[in-house]
Amino acid sequence: MLAISGDSPFCHEAYMKARRFPFPLLSDVHRTAIAAYGVHDTERNVAYRSTFVVDRAGNLRWGQAGDRQMVRESAEIFRVLDVIARLR
């Protein structure tokens, strides 16, 4: 598991320390991954709040994206991960 953000590595370090992330937070300051997943809001040069589940083979299995006001439900993400794990 990993997270990707358009913020700088310096910002990530402080954020990860404050929140004690148990996984890497990667910096995409050039917006390469953000654009590849189609979640780059070019007008504001930020990413839409997004979550993607990509399997070990690199296949996109599930995703959701929305504006900053959209709430992501962690229970739904865990449900999706459980379904995918049972399909193996």
PDB file with one MODEL, atoms N, CA, C and O in Angstrom:
MODEL        1
ATOM      1  N   MET A   1       0.847  -1.161   0.000  1.00  0.00           N
ATOM      2  CA  MET A   1       0.000   0.000   0.000  1.00  0.00           C
ATOM      3  C   MET A   1       0.898   1.231   0.000  1.00  0.00           C
ATOM      4  O   MET A   1       1.937   1.267   0.659  1.00  0.00           O
ATOM      5  N   LEU A   2       0.470   2.238  -0.756  1.00  0.00           N
ATOM      6  CA  LEU A   2       1.185   3.499  -0.776  1.00  0.00           C
ATOM      7  C   LEU A   2       0.216   4.613  -1.126  1.00  0.00           C
ATOM      8  O   LEU A   2      -0.881   4.365  -1.627  1.00  0.00           O
ATOM      9  N   ALA A   3       0.621   5.814  -0.863  1.00  0.00           N
ATOM     10  CA  ALA A   3      -0.176   6.993  -1.193  1.00  0.00           C
ATOM     11  C   ALA A   3       0.656   7.901  -2.092  1.00  0.00           C
ATOM     12  O   ALA A   3       1.884   7.924  -2.008  1.00  0.00           O
ATOM     13  N   ILE A   4      -0.029   8.643  -2.950  1.00  0.00           N
ATOM     14  CA  ILE A   4       0.642   9.578  -3.844  1.00  0.00           C
ATOM     15  C   ILE A   4      -0.034  10.937  -3.686  1.00  0.00           C
ATOM     16  O   ILE A   4      -1.261  11.034  -3.649  1.00  0.00           O
ATOM     17  N   SER A   5       0.777  11.974  -3.595  1.00  0.00           N
ATOM     18  CA  SER A   5       0.265  13.334  -3.461  1.00  0.00           C
ATOM     19  C   SER A   5       1.116  14.261  -4.316  1.00  0.00           C
ATOM     20  O   SER A   5       2.280  13.974  -4.594  1.00  0.00           O
ATOM     21  N   GLY A   6       0.534  15.355  -4.724  1.00  0.00           N
ATOM     22  CA  GLY A   6       1.269  16.349  -5.500  1.00  0.00           C
ATOM     23  C   GLY A   6       2.119  17.270  -4.649  1.00  0.00           C
ATOM     24  O   GLY A   6       2.809  18.145  -5.172  1.00  0.00           O
ATOM     25  N   ASP A   7       2.073  17.078  -3.340  1.00  0.00           N
ATOM     26  CA  ASP A   7       2.877  17.913  -2.448  1.00  0.00           C
ATOM     27  C   ASP A   7       4.340  17.483  -2.477  1.00  0.00           C
ATOM     28  O   ASP A   7       4.672  16.399  -2.957  1.00  0.00           O
ATOM     29  N   SER A   8       5.198  18.338  -1.963  1.00  0.00           N
ATOM     30  CA  SER A   8       6.634  18.072  -1.964  1.00  0.00           C
ATOM     31  C   SER A   8       7.001  17.035  -0.898  1.00  0.00           C
ATOM     32  O   SER A   8       6.251  16.828   0.057  1.00  0.00           O
ATOM     33  N   PRO A   9       8.159  16.384  -1.067  1.00  0.00           N
ATOM     34  CA  PRO A   9       8.616  15.429  -0.040  1.00  0.00           C
ATOM     35  C   PRO A   9       8.755  16.079   1.332  1.00  0.00           C
ATOM     36  O   PRO A   9       8.515  15.421   2.344  1.00  0.00           O
ATOM     37  N   PHE A  10       9.132  17.338   1.393  1.00  0.00           N
ATOM     38  CA  PHE A  10       9.251  18.045   2.671  1.00  0.00           C
ATOM     39  C   PHE A  10       7.898  18.100   3.388  1.00  0.00           C
ATOM     40  O   PHE A  10       7.818  17.832   4.586  1.00  0.00           O
ATOM     41  N   CYS A  11       6.840  18.446   2.654  1.00  0.00           N
ATOM     42  CA  CYS A  11       5.489  18.479   3.226  1.00  0.00           C
ATOM     43  C   CYS A  11       5.067  17.083   3.676  1.00  0.00           C
ATOM     44  O   CYS A  11       4.444  16.924   4.725  1.00  0.00           O
ATOM     45  N   HIS A  12       5.406  16.083   2.885  1.00  0.00           N
ATOM     46  CA  HIS A  12       5.040  14.703   3.214  1.00  0.00           C
ATOM     47  C   HIS A  12       5.670  14.243   4.513  1.00  0.00           C
ATOM     48  O   HIS A  12       5.026  13.566   5.315  1.00  0.00           O
ATOM     49  N   GLU A  13       6.912  14.603   4.724  1.00  0.00           N
ATOM     50  CA  GLU A  13       7.611  14.162   5.931  1.00  0.00           C
ATOM     51  C   GLU A  13       6.873  14.653   7.181  1.00  0.00           C
ATOM     52  O   GLU A  13       6.646  13.879   8.112  1.00  0.00           O
ATOM     53  N   ALA A  14       6.507  15.912   7.201  1.00  0.00           N
ATOM     54  CA  ALA A  14       5.791  16.469   8.353  1.00  0.00           C
ATOM     55  C   ALA A  14       4.413  15.831   8.497  1.00  0.00           C
ATOM     56  O   ALA A  14       3.985  15.520   9.608  1.00  0.00           O
ATOM     57  N   TYR A  15       3.727  15.639   7.388  1.00  0.00           N
ATOM     58  CA  TYR A  15       2.382  15.044   7.404  1.00  0.00           C
ATOM     59  C   TYR A  15       2.430  13.610   7.916  1.00  0.00           C
ATOM     60  O   TYR A  15       1.599  13.211   8.732  1.00  0.00           O
ATOM     61  N   MET A  16       3.394  12.841   7.444  1.00  0.00           N
ATOM     62  CA  MET A  16       3.511  11.436   7.848  1.00  0.00           C
ATOM     63  C   MET A  16       3.873  11.314   9.330  1.00  0.00           C
ATOM     64  O   MET A  16       3.371  10.426  10.018  1.00  0.00           O
ATOM     65  N   LYS A  17       4.723  12.184   9.813  1.00  0.00           N
ATOM     66  CA  LYS A  17       5.074  12.161  11.237  1.00  0.00           C
ATOM     67  C   LYS A  17       3.859  12.468  12.099  1.00  0.00           C
ATOM     68  O   LYS A  17       3.634  11.820  13.120  1.00  0.00           O
ATOM     69  N   ALA A  18       3.088  13.445  11.690  1.00  0.00           N
ATOM     70  CA  ALA A  18       1.914  13.852  12.461  1.00  0.00           C
ATOM     71  C   ALA A  18       0.836  12.772  12.464  1.00  0.00           C
ATOM     72  O   ALA A  18       0.111  12.621  13.447  1.00  0.00           O
ATOM     73  N   ARG A  19       0.727  12.018  11.364  1.00  0.00           N
ATOM     74  CA  ARG A  19      -0.346  11.033  11.235  1.00  0.00           C
ATOM     75  C   ARG A  19       0.122   9.584  11.404  1.00  0.00           C
ATOM     76  O   ARG A  19      -0.691   8.660  11.425  1.00  0.00           O
ATOM     77  N   ARG A  20       1.435   9.398  11.522  1.00  0.00           N
ATOM     78  CA  ARG A  20       2.023   8.055  11.710  1.00  0.00           C
ATOM     79  C   ARG A  20       1.580   7.066  10.634  1.00  0.00           C
ATOM     80  O   ARG A  20       1.085   5.982  10.940  1.00  0.00           O
ATOM     81  N   PHE A  21       1.762   7.448   9.389  1.00  0.00           N
ATOM     82  CA  PHE A  21       1.417   6.576   8.266  1.00  0.00           C
ATOM     83  C   PHE A  21       2.242   5.289   8.327  1.00  0.00           C
ATOM     84  O   PHE A  21       3.454   5.348   8.529  1.00  0.00           O
ATOM     85  N   PRO A  22       1.609   4.138   8.155  1.00  0.00           N
ATOM     86  CA  PRO A  22       2.348   2.874   8.148  1.00  0.00           C
ATOM     87  C   PRO A  22       2.779   2.464   6.733  1.00  0.00           C
ATOM     88  O   PRO A  22       3.213   1.332   6.519  1.00  0.00           O
ATOM     89  N   PHE A  23       2.658   3.377   5.778  1.00  0.00           N
ATOM     90  CA  PHE A  23       3.016   3.067   4.384  1.00  0.00           C
ATOM     91  C   PHE A  23       3.621   4.310   3.743  1.00  0.00           C
ATOM     92  O   PHE A  23       3.468   5.415   4.263  1.00  0.00           O
ATOM     93  N   PRO A  24       4.314   4.132   2.607  1.00  0.00           N
ATOM     94  CA  PRO A  24       4.984   5.272   1.958  1.00  0.00           C
ATOM     95  C   PRO A  24       3.992   6.290   1.382  1.00  0.00           C
ATOM     96  O   PRO A  24       2.905   5.934   0.927  1.00  0.00           O
ATOM     97  N   LEU A  25       4.387   7.535   1.414  1.00  0.00           N
ATOM     98  CA  LEU A  25       3.650   8.620   0.785  1.00  0.00           C
ATOM     99  C   LEU A  25       4.576   9.211  -0.268  1.00  0.00           C
ATOM    100  O   LEU A  25       5.558   9.878   0.059  1.00  0.00           O
ATOM    101  N   LEU A  26       4.257   8.964  -1.534  1.00  0.00           N
ATOM    102  CA  LEU A  26       5.108   9.384  -2.638  1.00  0.00           C
ATOM    103  C   LEU A  26       4.719  10.770  -3.142  1.00  0.00           C
ATOM    104  O   LEU A  26       3.547  11.145  -3.132  1.00  0.00           O
ATOM    105  N   SER A  27       5.711  11.511  -3.576  1.00  0.00           N
ATOM    106  CA  SER A  27       5.501  12.857  -4.086  1.00  0.00           C
ATOM    107  C   SER A  27       5.403  12.838  -5.610  1.00  0.00           C
ATOM    108  O   SER A  27       6.250  12.252  -6.285  1.00  0.00           O
ATOM    109  N   ASP A  28       4.371  13.478  -6.145  1.00  0.00           N
ATOM    110  CA  ASP A  28       4.167  13.573  -7.590  1.00  0.00           C
ATOM    111  C   ASP A  28       4.091  15.055  -7.972  1.00  0.00           C
ATOM    112  O   ASP A  28       3.093  15.518  -8.524  1.00  0.00           O
ATOM    113  N   VAL A  29       5.169  15.787  -7.664  1.00  0.00           N
ATOM    114  CA  VAL A  29       5.162  17.229  -7.910  1.00  0.00           C
ATOM    115  C   VAL A  29       5.022  17.577  -9.390  1.00  0.00           C
ATOM    116  O   VAL A  29       4.591  18.680  -9.725  1.00  0.00           O
ATOM    117  N   HIS A  30       5.379  16.654 -10.276  1.00  0.00           N
ATOM    118  CA  HIS A  30       5.251  16.907 -11.717  1.00  0.00           C
ATOM    119  C   HIS A  30       3.911  16.436 -12.263  1.00  0.00           C
ATOM    120  O   HIS A  30       3.637  16.577 -13.454  1.00  0.00           O
ATOM    121  N   ARG A  31       3.077  15.876 -11.392  1.00  0.00           N
ATOM    122  CA  ARG A  31       1.700  15.453 -11.714  1.00  0.00           C
ATOM    123  C   ARG A  31       1.635  14.318 -12.732  1.00  0.00           C
ATOM    124  O   ARG A  31       0.636  14.194 -13.440  1.00  0.00           O
ATOM    125  N   THR A  32       2.661  13.498 -12.822  1.00  0.00           N
ATOM    126  CA  THR A  32       2.706  12.404 -13.785  1.00  0.00           C
ATOM    127  C   THR A  32       1.677  11.326 -13.478  1.00  0.00           C
ATOM    128  O   THR A  32       0.872  10.978 -14.341  1.00  0.00           O
ATOM    129  N   ALA A  33       1.692  10.792 -12.258  1.00  0.00           N
ATOM    130  CA  ALA A  33       0.735   9.745 -11.868  1.00  0.00           C
ATOM    131  C   ALA A  33      -0.678  10.312 -11.794  1.00  0.00           C
ATOM    132  O   ALA A  33      -1.642   9.670 -12.209  1.00  0.00           O
ATOM    133  N   ILE A  34      -0.782  11.516 -11.264  1.00  0.00           N
ATOM    134  CA  ILE A  34      -2.089  12.154 -11.131  1.00  0.00           C
ATOM    135  C   ILE A  34      -2.748  12.293 -12.500  1.00  0.00           C
ATOM    136  O   ILE A  34      -3.939  12.019 -12.645  1.00  0.00           O
ATOM    137  N   ALA A  35      -1.991  12.712 -13.494  1.00  0.00           N
ATOM    138  CA  ALA A  35      -2.526  12.848 -14.853  1.00  0.00           C
ATOM    139  C   ALA A  35      -2.828  11.481 -15.462  1.00  0.00           C
ATOM    140  O   ALA A  35      -3.847  11.309 -16.132  1.00  0.00           O
ATOM    141  N   ALA A  36      -1.948  10.513 -15.232  1.00  0.00           N
ATOM    142  CA  ALA A  36      -2.142   9.171 -15.800  1.00  0.00           C
ATOM    143  C   ALA A  36      -3.435   8.519 -15.307  1.00  0.00           C
ATOM    144  O   ALA A  36      -4.077   7.773 -16.046  1.00  0.00           O
ATOM    145  N   TYR A  37      -3.809   8.798 -14.081  1.00  0.00           N
ATOM    146  CA  TYR A  37      -5.050   8.239 -13.522  1.00  0.00           C
ATOM    147  C   TYR A  37      -6.264   9.118 -13.807  1.00  0.00           C
ATOM    148  O   TYR A  37      -7.375   8.794 -13.387  1.00  0.00           O
ATOM    149  N   GLY A  38      -6.062  10.218 -14.513  1.00  0.00           N
ATOM    150  CA  GLY A  38      -7.177  11.067 -14.915  1.00  0.00           C
ATOM    151  C   GLY A  38      -7.798  11.874 -13.792  1.00  0.00           C
ATOM    152  O   GLY A  38      -8.980  12.214 -13.850  1.00  0.00           O
ATOM    153  N   VAL A  39      -7.009  12.186 -12.764  1.00  0.00           N
ATOM    154  CA  VAL A  39      -7.564  12.916 -11.622  1.00  0.00           C
ATOM    155  C   VAL A  39      -6.877  14.269 -11.411  1.00  0.00           C
ATOM    156  O   VAL A  39      -6.910  14.825 -10.313  1.00  0.00           O
ATOM    157  N   HIS A  40      -6.263  14.787 -12.459  1.00  0.00           N
ATOM    158  CA  HIS A  40      -5.585  16.082 -12.363  1.00  0.00           C
ATOM    159  C   HIS A  40      -6.565  17.193 -12.707  1.00  0.00           C
ATOM    160  O   HIS A  40      -7.056  17.268 -13.833  1.00  0.00           O
ATOM    161  N   ASP A  41      -6.847  18.042 -11.752  1.00  0.00           N
ATOM    162  CA  ASP A  41      -7.654  19.230 -11.977  1.00  0.00           C
ATOM    163  C   ASP A  41      -6.686  20.293 -12.487  1.00  0.00           C
ATOM    164  O   ASP A  41      -6.067  21.013 -11.704  1.00  0.00           O
ATOM    165  N   THR A  42      -6.565  20.381 -13.800  1.00  0.00           N
ATOM    166  CA  THR A  42      -5.561  21.262 -14.401  1.00  0.00           C
ATOM    167  C   THR A  42      -5.828  22.730 -14.113  1.00  0.00           C
ATOM    168  O   THR A  42      -4.894  23.530 -14.044  1.00  0.00           O
ATOM    169  N   GLU A  43      -7.085  23.089 -13.945  1.00  0.00           N
ATOM    170  CA  GLU A  43      -7.418  24.487 -13.666  1.00  0.00           C
ATOM    171  C   GLU A  43      -6.814  24.947 -12.336  1.00  0.00           C
ATOM    172  O   GLU A  43      -6.323  26.071 -12.231  1.00  0.00           O
ATOM    173  N   ARG A  44      -6.850  24.079 -11.324  1.00  0.00           N
ATOM    174  CA  ARG A  44      -6.299  24.408 -10.003  1.00  0.00           C
ATOM    175  C   ARG A  44      -4.936  23.768  -9.768  1.00  0.00           C
ATOM    176  O   ARG A  44      -4.292  24.044  -8.755  1.00  0.00           O
ATOM    177  N   ASN A  45      -4.481  22.905 -10.702  1.00  0.00           N
ATOM    178  CA  ASN A  45      -3.213  22.172 -10.613  1.00  0.00           C
ATOM    179  C   ASN A  45      -3.116  21.336  -9.328  1.00  0.00           C
ATOM    180  O   ASN A  45      -2.080  21.301  -8.663  1.00  0.00           O
ATOM    181  N   VAL A  46      -4.211  20.678  -9.010  1.00  0.00           N
ATOM    182  CA  VAL A  46      -4.268  19.764  -7.871  1.00  0.00           C
ATOM    183  C   VAL A  46      -4.922  18.462  -8.324  1.00  0.00           C
ATOM    184  O   VAL A  46      -5.503  18.388  -9.407  1.00  0.00           O
ATOM    185  N   ALA A  47      -4.820  17.452  -7.490  1.00  0.00           N
ATOM    186  CA  ALA A  47      -5.480  16.181  -7.783  1.00  0.00           C
ATOM    187  C   ALA A  47      -6.845  16.154  -7.120  1.00  0.00           C
ATOM    188  O   ALA A  47      -7.032  16.686  -6.026  1.00  0.00           O
ATOM    189  N   TYR A  48      -7.803  15.519  -7.806  1.00  0.00           N
ATOM    190  CA  TYR A  48      -9.072  15.233  -7.152  1.00  0.00           C
ATOM    191  C   TYR A  48      -8.796  14.212  -6.058  1.00  0.00           C
ATOM    192  O   TYR A  48      -7.897  13.385  -6.206  1.00  0.00           O
ATOM    193  N   ARG A  49      -9.543  14.250  -4.974  1.00  0.00           N
ATOM    194  CA  ARG A  49      -9.403  13.247  -3.920  1.00  0.00           C
ATOM    195  C   ARG A  49      -9.755  11.900  -4.527  1.00  0.00           C
ATOM    196  O   ARG A  49     -10.869  11.705  -5.012  1.00  0.00           O
ATOM    197  N   SER A  50      -8.821  10.981  -4.503  1.00  0.00           N
ATOM    198  CA  SER A  50      -8.983   9.721  -5.226  1.00  0.00           C
ATOM    199  C   SER A  50      -8.433   8.550  -4.443  1.00  0.00           C
ATOM    200  O   SER A  50      -7.523   8.693  -3.626  1.00  0.00           O
ATOM    201  N   THR A  51      -8.999   7.401  -4.705  1.00  0.00           N
ATOM    202  CA  THR A  51      -8.491   6.152  -4.162  1.00  0.00           C
ATOM    203  C   THR A  51      -8.558   5.118  -5.272  1.00  0.00           C
ATOM    204  O   THR A  51      -9.590   4.960  -5.924  1.00  0.00           O
ATOM    205  N   PHE A  52      -7.452   4.413  -5.483  1.00  0.00           N
ATOM    206  CA  PHE A  52      -7.406   3.360  -6.495  1.00  0.00           C
ATOM    207  C   PHE A  52      -6.856   2.095  -5.871  1.00  0.00           C
ATOM    208  O   PHE A  52      -5.949   2.140  -5.040  1.00  0.00           O
ATOM    209  N   VAL A  53      -7.411   0.968  -6.278  1.00  0.00           N
ATOM    210  CA  VAL A  53      -6.889  -0.331  -5.866  1.00  0.00           C
ATOM    211  C   VAL A  53      -6.292  -0.961  -7.114  1.00  0.00           C
ATOM    212  O   VAL A  53      -6.992  -1.247  -8.086  1.00  0.00           O
ATOM    213  N   VAL A  54      -4.983  -1.170  -7.063  1.00  0.00           N
ATOM    214  CA  VAL A  54      -4.242  -1.759  -8.173  1.00  0.00           C
ATOM    215  C   VAL A  54      -3.666  -3.073  -7.667  1.00  0.00           C
ATOM    216  O   VAL A  54      -3.033  -3.113  -6.612  1.00  0.00           O
ATOM    217  N   ASP A  55      -3.886  -4.154  -8.422  1.00  0.00           N
ATOM    218  CA  ASP A  55      -3.388  -5.453  -7.956  1.00  0.00           C
ATOM    219  C   ASP A  55      -1.895  -5.602  -8.237  1.00  0.00           C
ATOM    220  O   ASP A  55      -1.277  -4.734  -8.853  1.00  0.00           O
ATOM    221  N   ARG A  56      -1.331  -6.707  -7.778  1.00  0.00           N
ATOM    222  CA  ARG A  56       0.116  -6.924  -7.912  1.00  0.00           C
ATOM    223  C   ARG A  56       0.580  -6.983  -9.364  1.00  0.00           C
ATOM    224  O   ARG A  56       1.751  -6.736  -9.654  1.00  0.00           O
ATOM    225  N   ALA A  57      -0.327  -7.306 -10.271  1.00  0.00           N
ATOM    226  CA  ALA A  57       0.011  -7.354 -11.693  1.00  0.00           C
ATOM    227  C   ALA A  57      -0.085  -5.974 -12.347  1.00  0.00           C
ATOM    228  O   ALA A  57       0.209  -5.828 -13.533  1.00  0.00           O
ATOM    229  N   GLY A  58      -0.494  -4.966 -11.580  1.00  0.00           N
ATOM    230  CA  GLY A  58      -0.594  -3.614 -12.112  1.00  0.00           C
ATOM    231  C   GLY A  58      -1.944  -3.287 -12.723  1.00  0.00           C
ATOM    232  O   GLY A  58      -2.092  -2.249 -13.368  1.00  0.00           O
ATOM    233  N   ASN A  59      -2.940  -4.161 -12.530  1.00  0.00           N
ATOM    234  CA  ASN A  59      -4.273  -3.931 -13.081  1.00  0.00           C
ATOM    235  C   ASN A  59      -5.118  -3.107 -12.129  1.00  0.00           C
ATOM    236  O   ASN A  59      -5.176  -3.393 -10.933  1.00  0.00           O
ATOM    237  N   LEU A  60      -5.767  -2.091 -12.655  1.00  0.00           N
ATOM    238  CA  LEU A  60      -6.674  -1.280 -11.862  1.00  0.00           C
ATOM    239  C   LEU A  60      -7.909  -2.121 -11.565  1.00  0.00           C
ATOM    240  O   LEU A  60      -8.602  -2.551 -12.487  1.00  0.00           O
ATOM    241  N   ARG A  61      -8.190  -2.359 -10.289  1.00  0.00           N
ATOM    242  CA  ARG A  61      -9.311  -3.203  -9.896  1.00  0.00           C
ATOM    243  C   ARG A  61     -10.515  -2.393  -9.435  1.00  0.00           C
ATOM    244  O   ARG A  61     -11.654  -2.841  -9.568  1.00  0.00           O
ATOM    245  N   TRP A  62     -10.269  -1.196  -8.892  1.00  0.00           N
ATOM    246  CA  TRP A  62     -11.360  -0.370  -8.362  1.00  0.00           C
ATOM    247  C   TRP A  62     -10.851   1.041  -8.187  1.00  0.00           C
ATOM    248  O   TRP A  62      -9.665   1.243  -7.923  1.00  0.00           O
ATOM    249  N   GLY A  63     -11.709   2.004  -8.326  1.00  0.00           N
ATOM    250  CA  GLY A  63     -11.293   3.380  -8.089  1.00  0.00           C
ATOM    251  C   GLY A  63     -12.467   4.302  -7.855  1.00  0.00           C
ATOM    252  O   GLY A  63     -13.597   4.024  -8.256  1.00  0.00           O
ATOM    253  N   GLN A  64     -12.172   5.397  -7.201  1.00  0.00           N
ATOM    254  CA  GLN A  64     -13.163   6.450  -7.019  1.00  0.00           C
ATOM    255  C   GLN A  64     -12.424   7.780  -6.963  1.00  0.00           C
ATOM    256  O   GLN A  64     -11.298   7.862  -6.473  1.00  0.00           O
ATOM    257  N   ALA A  65     -13.072   8.807  -7.469  1.00  0.00           N
ATOM    258  CA  ALA A  65     -12.466  10.141  -7.452  1.00  0.00           C
ATOM    259  C   ALA A  65     -13.571  11.169  -7.311  1.00  0.00           C
ATOM    260  O   ALA A  65     -14.682  10.976  -7.805  1.00  0.00           O
ATOM    261  N   GLY A  66     -13.261  12.249  -6.642  1.00  0.00           N
ATOM    262  CA  GLY A  66     -14.230  13.320  -6.475  1.00  0.00           C
ATOM    263  C   GLY A  66     -13.523  14.585  -6.052  1.00  0.00           C
ATOM    264  O   GLY A  66     -12.319  14.588  -5.799  1.00  0.00           O
ATOM    265  N   ASP A  67     -14.278  15.649  -5.978  1.00  0.00           N
ATOM    266  CA  ASP A  67     -13.706  16.921  -5.572  1.00  0.00           C
ATOM    267  C   ASP A  67     -13.344  16.893  -4.088  1.00  0.00           C
ATOM    268  O   ASP A  67     -13.669  15.928  -3.396  1.00  0.00           O
ATOM    269  N   ARG A  68     -12.698  17.899  -3.606  1.00  0.00           N
ATOM    270  CA  ARG A  68     -12.204  17.940  -2.226  1.00  0.00           C
ATOM    271  C   ARG A  68     -13.305  17.776  -1.181  1.00  0.00           C
ATOM    272  O   ARG A  68     -13.030  17.313  -0.074  1.00  0.00           O
ATOM    273  N   GLN A  69     -14.524  18.141  -1.502  1.00  0.00           N
ATOM    274  CA  GLN A  69     -15.611  18.017  -0.547  1.00  0.00           C
ATOM    275  C   GLN A  69     -16.154  16.594  -0.444  1.00  0.00           C
ATOM    276  O   GLN A  69     -16.940  16.297   0.456  1.00  0.00           O
ATOM    277  N   MET A  70     -15.746  15.718  -1.350  1.00  0.00           N
ATOM    278  CA  MET A  70     -16.228  14.333  -1.343  1.00  0.00           C
ATOM    279  C   MET A  70     -15.565  13.577  -0.196  1.00  0.00           C
ATOM    280  O   MET A  70     -14.359  13.692   0.023  1.00  0.00           O
ATOM    281  N   VAL A  71     -16.350  12.819   0.516  1.00  0.00           N
ATOM    282  CA  VAL A  71     -15.833  12.022   1.625  1.00  0.00           C
ATOM    283  C   VAL A  71     -15.570  10.615   1.115  1.00  0.00           C
ATOM    284  O   VAL A  71     -16.418  10.013   0.457  1.00  0.00           O
ATOM    285  N   ARG A  72     -14.378  10.093   1.427  1.00  0.00           N
ATOM    286  CA  ARG A  72     -14.051   8.720   1.056  1.00  0.00           C
ATOM    287  C   ARG A  72     -14.327   7.836   2.258  1.00  0.00           C
ATOM    288  O   ARG A  72     -13.892   8.132   3.371  1.00  0.00           O
ATOM    289  N   GLU A  73     -15.036   6.775   2.034  1.00  0.00           N
ATOM    290  CA  GLU A  73     -15.433   5.885   3.116  1.00  0.00           C
ATOM    291  C   GLU A  73     -14.439   4.740   3.221  1.00  0.00           C
ATOM    292  O   GLU A  73     -14.381   3.881   2.341  1.00  0.00           O
ATOM    293  N   SER A  74     -13.658   4.725   4.292  1.00  0.00           N
ATOM    294  CA  SER A  74     -12.633   3.687   4.441  1.00  0.00           C
ATOM    295  C   SER A  74     -13.235   2.296   4.525  1.00  0.00           C
ATOM    296  O   SER A  74     -12.613   1.336   4.070  1.00  0.00           O
ATOM    297  N   ALA A  75     -14.428   2.158   5.092  1.00  0.00           N
ATOM    298  CA  ALA A  75     -15.070   0.840   5.172  1.00  0.00           C
ATOM    299  C   ALA A  75     -15.301   0.267   3.778  1.00  0.00           C
ATOM    300  O   ALA A  75     -15.155  -0.937   3.572  1.00  0.00           O
ATOM    301  N   GLU A  76     -15.655   1.107   2.833  1.00  0.00           N
ATOM    302  CA  GLU A  76     -15.870   0.638   1.457  1.00  0.00           C
ATOM    303  C   GLU A  76     -14.556   0.182   0.831  1.00  0.00           C
ATOM    304  O   GLU A  76     -14.528  -0.816   0.111  1.00  0.00           O
ATOM    305  N   ILE A  77     -13.490   0.888   1.094  1.00  0.00           N
ATOM    306  CA  ILE A  77     -12.189   0.503   0.552  1.00  0.00           C
ATOM    307  C   ILE A  77     -11.771  -0.853   1.114  1.00  0.00           C
ATOM    308  O   ILE A  77     -11.293  -1.709   0.370  1.00  0.00           O
ATOM    309  N   PHE A  78     -11.945  -1.054   2.413  1.00  0.00           N
ATOM    310  CA  PHE A  78     -11.605  -2.350   3.016  1.00  0.00           C
ATOM    311  C   PHE A  78     -12.500  -3.465   2.486  1.00  0.00           C
ATOM    312  O   PHE A  78     -12.046  -4.598   2.326  1.00  0.00           O
ATOM    313  N   ARG A  79     -13.775  -3.155   2.208  1.00  0.00           N
ATOM    314  CA  ARG A  79     -14.674  -4.157   1.633  1.00  0.00           C
ATOM    315  C   ARG A  79     -14.175  -4.585   0.255  1.00  0.00           C
ATOM    316  O   ARG A  79     -14.155  -5.776  -0.059  1.00  0.00           O
ATOM    317  N   VAL A  80     -13.775  -3.621  -0.560  1.00  0.00           N
ATOM    318  CA  VAL A  80     -13.251  -3.909  -1.897  1.00  0.00           C
ATOM    319  C   VAL A  80     -11.987  -4.755  -1.798  1.00  0.00           C
ATOM    320  O   VAL A  80     -11.833  -5.728  -2.536  1.00  0.00           O
ATOM    321  N   LEU A  81     -11.091  -4.394  -0.900  1.00  0.00           N
ATOM    322  CA  LEU A  81      -9.854  -5.171  -0.729  1.00  0.00           C
ATOM    323  C   LEU A  81     -10.171  -6.606  -0.315  1.00  0.00           C
ATOM    324  O   LEU A  81      -9.529  -7.545  -0.786  1.00  0.00           O
ATOM    325  N   ASP A  82     -11.152  -6.778   0.557  1.00  0.00           N
ATOM    326  CA  ASP A  82     -11.547  -8.114   0.988  1.00  0.00           C
ATOM    327  C   ASP A  82     -12.107  -8.931  -0.164  1.00  0.00           C
ATOM    328  O   ASP A  82     -11.776 -10.108  -0.305  1.00  0.00           O
ATOM    329  N   VAL A  83     -12.941  -8.332  -0.980  1.00  0.00           N
ATOM    330  CA  VAL A  83     -13.511  -9.022  -2.154  1.00  0.00           C
ATOM    331  C   VAL A  83     -12.392  -9.448  -3.103  1.00  0.00           C
ATOM    332  O   VAL A  83     -12.375 -10.587  -3.569  1.00  0.00           O
ATOM    333  N   ILE A  84     -11.479  -8.558  -3.383  1.00  0.00           N
ATOM    334  CA  ILE A  84     -10.385  -8.866  -4.298  1.00  0.00           C
ATOM    335  C   ILE A  84      -9.515  -9.984  -3.726  1.00  0.00           C
ATOM    336  O   ILE A  84      -9.094 -10.875  -4.462  1.00  0.00           O
ATOM    337  N   ALA A  85      -9.246  -9.944  -2.432  1.00  0.00           N
ATOM    338  CA  ALA A  85      -8.433 -10.995  -1.803  1.00  0.00           C
ATOM    339  C   ALA A  85      -9.099 -12.356  -1.923  1.00  0.00           C
ATOM    340  O   ALA A  85      -8.418 -13.362  -2.121  1.00  0.00           O
ATOM    341  N   ARG A  86     -10.429 -12.400  -1.803  1.00  0.00           N
ATOM    342  CA  ARG A  86     -11.137 -13.684  -1.906  1.00  0.00           C
ATOM    343  C   ARG A  86     -11.178 -14.203  -3.336  1.00  0.00           C
ATOM    344  O   ARG A  86     -11.385 -15.398  -3.541  1.00  0.00           O
ATOM    345  N   LEU A  87     -10.988 -13.345  -4.324  1.00  0.00           N
ATOM    346  CA  LEU A  87     -11.003 -13.765  -5.724  1.00  0.00           C
ATOM    347  C   LEU A  87      -9.699 -14.395  -6.174  1.00  0.00           C
ATOM    348  O   LEU A  87      -9.637 -14.962  -7.265  1.00  0.00           O
ATOM    349  N   ARG A  88      -8.668 -14.313  -5.372  1.00  0.00           N
ATOM    350  CA  ARG A  88      -7.339 -14.822  -5.740  1.00  0.00           C
ATOM    351  C   ARG A  88      -7.323 -16.315  -5.848  1.00  0.00           C
ATOM    352  O   ARG A  88      -6.284 -16.901  -6.149  1.00  0.00           O
TER     353      ARG A  88
ENDMDL
END
